């Protein structure tokens, strides 16, 4: 898929389709049945972002340390 259609485009299209399905299946009066799963998924995504940011920060600080040592 990566050679014909970029992976980012595939992920974007699938995400939009799933978001549209979820939007049409829920109502403002009650939370989705899988609300807890969304909360847990959001937590893990946030942890992943923090981990990636911290890793990049450590690599940057190590590079600065090597450059100025």
GUVEX-516343 format. One record per residue: residue number from 1; residue in one letter; z, y, x of N, C-alpha, C in turn. Coordinates in Angstrom, 1 decimal, decimal comma, padded with zeros to 4 digits. Example, Ala and Ser with C-alpha at 12.3 -4.5 7.8 and 13.67 -1.06 7.14 Angstrom:
<atoms>
+-----+-----+--------+--------+--------+--------+--------+--------+--------+--------+--------+
:   n : res :    n_z :    n_y :    n_x :   ca_z :   ca_y :   ca_x :    c_z :    c_y :    c_x :
+-----+-----+--------+--------+--------+--------+--------+--------+--------+--------+--------+
:   1 :   A :  007,8 : -005,7 :  013,2 :  007,8 : -004,5 :  012,3 :  007,8 : -003,3 :  013,2 :
:   2 :   S :  007,1 : -002,2 :  012,8 :  007,1 : -001,1 :  013,7 :  007,9 :  000,0 :  012,9 :
+-----+-----+--------+--------+--------+--------+--------+--------+--------+--------+--------+
</atoms>
This chain:
<atoms>
+-----+-----+--------+--------+--------+--------+--------+--------+--------+--------+--------+
:   n : res :    n_z :    n_y :    n_x :   ca_z :   ca_y :   ca_x :    c_z :    c_y :    c_x :
+-----+-----+--------+--------+--------+--------+--------+--------+--------+--------+--------+
:   1 :   X :  000,0 : -001,2 :  000,8 :  000,0 :  000,0 :  000,0 :  000,0 :  001,2 :  000,9 :
:   2 :   X :  000,7 :  001,2 :  002,0 :  000,8 :  002,4 :  002,9 : -000,5 :  002,9 :  003,4 :
:   3 :   X : -001,5 :  002,0 :  003,5 : -002,8 :  002,5 :  004,1 : -003,7 :  003,1 :  003,0 :
:   4 :   X : -003,6 :  002,6 :  001,8 : -004,5 :  003,1 :  000,7 : -003,8 :  004,3 :  000,0 :
:   5 :   X : -002,6 :  004,0 : -000,5 : -001,8 :  005,0 : -001,2 : -000,5 :  005,3 : -000,4 :
:   6 :   X : -000,2 :  006,5 : -000,2 :  001,1 :  006,7 :  000,6 :  002,3 :  006,2 : -000,2 :
:   7 :   X :  003,2 :  005,6 :  000,5 :  004,4 :  005,1 : -000,1 :  005,2 :  006,1 : -000,8 :
:   8 :   X :  005,3 :  007,3 : -000,3 :  006,0 :  008,4 : -001,0 :  005,4 :  008,7 : -002,4 :
:   9 :   X :  004,1 :  008,6 : -002,5 :  003,4 :  008,8 : -003,8 :  003,8 :  007,7 : -004,8 :
:  10 :   X :  003,8 :  006,4 : -004,3 :  004,2 :  005,3 : -005,2 :  005,6 :  005,5 : -005,6 :
:  11 :   X :  006,5 :  005,8 : -004,7 :  007,9 :  006,0 : -005,1 :  008,1 :  007,1 : -006,1 :
:  12 :   X :  007,3 :  008,2 : -005,9 :  007,4 :  009,3 : -006,8 :  006,9 :  008,9 : -008,2 :
:  13 :   X :  005,8 :  008,2 : -008,3 :  005,2 :  007,8 : -009,6 :  006,2 :  006,9 : -010,3 :
:  14 :   X :  006,7 :  005,9 : -009,6 :  007,6 :  004,9 : -010,2 :  008,9 :  005,6 : -010,7 :
:  15 :   X :  009,4 :  006,5 : -009,9 :  010,6 :  007,3 : -010,3 :  010,4 :  008,1 : -011,5 :
:  16 :   X :  009,2 :  008,8 : -011,6 :  008,9 :  009,6 : -012,8 :  008,8 :  008,7 : -014,0 :
:  17 :   X :  008,2 :  007,6 : -013,9 :  008,0 :  006,7 : -015,1 :  009,4 :  006,2 : -015,5 :
:  18 :   X :  010,3 :  005,8 : -014,6 :  011,6 :  005,3 : -014,9 :  012,4 :  006,4 : -015,5 :
:  19 :   X :  012,3 :  007,6 : -015,0 :  013,1 :  008,8 : -015,5 :  012,6 :  009,1 : -016,9 :
:  20 :   X :  011,3 :  009,0 : -017,2 :  010,8 :  009,3 : -018,5 :  011,3 :  008,2 : -019,5 :
:  21 :   X :  011,3 :  007,0 : -019,1 :  011,8 :  005,9 : -020,0 :  013,3 :  006,1 : -020,3 :
:  22 :   X :  014,1 :  006,5 : -019,3 :  015,5 :  006,7 : -019,5 :  015,7 :  007,9 : -020,4 :
:  23 :   X :  014,9 :  009,0 : -020,2 :  015,0 :  010,2 : -021,0 :  014,8 :  009,9 : -022,5 :
:  24 :   X :  013,8 :  009,1 : -022,7 :  013,4 :  008,7 : -024,1 :  014,4 :  007,7 : -024,8 :
:  25 :   X :  015,1 :  007,0 : -024,0 :  016,0 :  006,0 : -024,5 :  017,4 :  006,5 : -024,7 :
:  26 :   X :  017,7 :  007,7 : -024,3 :  019,1 :  008,2 : -024,4 :  019,1 :  009,4 : -025,4 :
:  27 :   X :  020,3 :  009,7 : -025,9 :  020,5 :  010,8 : -026,7 :  021,6 :  011,7 : -026,1 :
:  28 :   X :  021,6 :  013,0 : -026,5 :  022,6 :  013,9 : -025,9 :  024,0 :  013,6 : -026,5 :
:  29 :   X :  024,1 :  012,9 : -027,6 :  025,4 :  012,7 : -028,3 :  026,2 :  011,6 : -027,6 :
:  30 :   X :  025,6 :  010,7 : -026,9 :  026,4 :  009,6 : -026,3 :  025,8 :  009,3 : -024,9 :
:  31 :   X :  026,7 :  008,9 : -023,9 :  026,3 :  008,6 : -022,6 :  025,4 :  007,4 : -022,5 :
:  32 :   X :  024,6 :  007,2 : -021,5 :  023,8 :  006,0 : -021,4 :  024,7 :  004,8 : -021,3 :
:  33 :   X :  024,2 :  003,6 : -021,7 :  025,0 :  002,4 : -021,6 :  025,3 :  002,0 : -020,1 :
:  34 :   X :  024,4 :  002,4 : -019,2 :  024,6 :  002,1 : -017,8 :  025,1 :  003,3 : -017,0 :
:  35 :   X :  025,9 :  004,2 : -017,7 :  026,4 :  005,4 : -017,0 :  027,2 :  005,0 : -015,8 :
:  36 :   X :  028,0 :  004,0 : -015,8 :  028,8 :  003,6 : -014,7 :  027,9 :  003,2 : -013,5 :
:  37 :   X :  026,9 :  002,5 : -013,8 :  025,9 :  002,1 : -012,7 :  025,3 :  003,3 : -012,1 :
:  38 :   X :  025,0 :  004,3 : -012,9 :  024,4 :  005,5 : -012,3 :  025,5 :  006,2 : -011,4 :
:  39 :   X :  026,7 :  006,2 : -011,9 :  027,8 :  006,9 : -011,1 :  027,9 :  006,2 : -009,7 :
:  40 :   X :  027,9 :  004,8 : -009,8 :  028,1 :  004,1 : -008,5 :  026,9 :  004,2 : -007,6 :
:  41 :   X :  025,7 :  004,2 : -008,2 :  024,5 :  004,5 : -007,4 :  024,5 :  005,8 : -006,8 :
:  42 :   X :  024,9 :  006,8 : -007,5 :  025,0 :  008,2 : -007,0 :  026,0 :  008,3 : -005,9 :
:  43 :   X :  027,1 :  007,6 : -006,0 :  028,1 :  007,6 : -004,9 :  027,5 :  007,0 : -003,6 :
:  44 :   X :  026,8 :  005,8 : -003,8 :  026,2 :  005,2 : -002,6 :  025,1 :  006,0 : -002,0 :
:  45 :   X :  024,3 :  006,7 : -002,8 :  023,3 :  007,6 : -002,3 :  023,9 :  008,7 : -001,5 :
:  46 :   X :  025,0 :  009,3 : -002,0 :  025,7 :  010,4 : -001,4 :  026,3 :  009,9 :  000,0 :
:  47 :   X :  026,9 :  008,8 :  000,0 :  027,4 :  008,2 :  001,3 :  026,3 :  008,0 :  002,3 :
:  48 :   X :  025,1 :  007,5 :  001,8 :  024,0 :  007,3 :  002,7 :  023,5 :  008,6 :  003,3 :
:  49 :   X :  023,4 :  009,7 :  002,5 :  023,0 :  011,0 :  003,0 :  024,0 :  011,5 :  004,0 :
:  50 :   X :  025,3 :  011,4 :  003,7 :  026,3 :  011,8 :  004,7 :  026,2 :  011,1 :  006,0 :
:  51 :   X :  026,0 :  009,8 :  005,9 :  025,9 :  008,9 :  007,1 :  024,7 :  009,3 :  007,9 :
:  52 :   X :  023,5 :  009,6 :  007,2 :  022,3 :  010,0 :  008,0 :  022,5 :  011,3 :  008,6 :
:  53 :   X :  023,2 :  012,3 :  007,9 :  023,4 :  013,6 :  008,5 :  024,3 :  013,5 :  009,7 :
:  54 :   X :  025,4 :  012,7 :  009,5 :  026,4 :  012,6 :  010,6 :  025,7 :  011,9 :  011,8 :
:  55 :   X :  024,9 :  010,9 :  011,6 :  024,2 :  010,3 :  012,7 :  023,3 :  011,3 :  013,5 :
:  56 :   X :  022,5 :  012,1 :  012,7 :  021,7 :  013,1 :  013,3 :  022,5 :  014,1 :  014,1 :
:  57 :   X :  023,6 :  014,5 :  013,5 :  024,5 :  015,5 :  014,2 :  025,0 :  014,9 :  015,5 :
:  58 :   X :  025,4 :  013,7 :  015,5 :  025,9 :  013,0 :  016,7 :  024,8 :  013,0 :  017,8 :
:  59 :   X :  023,6 :  012,6 :  017,4 :  022,5 :  012,5 :  018,3 :  022,2 :  013,9 :  018,9 :
:  60 :   X :  022,2 :  014,9 :  018,1 :  022,0 :  016,3 :  018,5 :  023,0 :  016,7 :  019,5 :
:  61 :   X :  024,3 :  016,4 :  019,2 :  025,4 :  016,8 :  020,1 :  025,3 :  016,1 :  021,5 :
:  62 :   X :  024,9 :  014,8 :  021,4 :  024,7 :  014,0 :  022,6 :  023,5 :  014,6 :  023,5 :
:  63 :   X :  022,5 :  015,0 :  022,8 :  021,3 :  015,6 :  023,5 :  021,7 :  016,9 :  024,2 :
:  64 :   X :  022,5 :  017,7 :  023,5 :  022,9 :  019,0 :  024,0 :  023,9 :  018,7 :  025,2 :
:  65 :   X :  024,7 :  017,7 :  025,1 :  025,6 :  017,3 :  026,2 :  024,8 :  016,8 :  027,4 :
:  66 :   X :  023,7 :  016,1 :  027,2 :  022,9 :  015,6 :  028,3 :  022,2 :  016,8 :  028,9 :
:  67 :   X :  021,7 :  017,7 :  028,1 :  020,9 :  018,8 :  028,6 :  021,8 :  019,8 :  029,4 :
:  68 :   X :  023,0 :  020,0 :  029,0 :  023,9 :  020,9 :  029,7 :  024,9 :  020,3 :  030,6 :
:  69 :   X :  024,8 :  019,0 :  030,9 :  025,8 :  018,4 :  031,8 :  025,3 :  018,6 :  033,2 :
+-----+-----+--------+--------+--------+--------+--------+--------+--------+--------+--------+
</atoms>
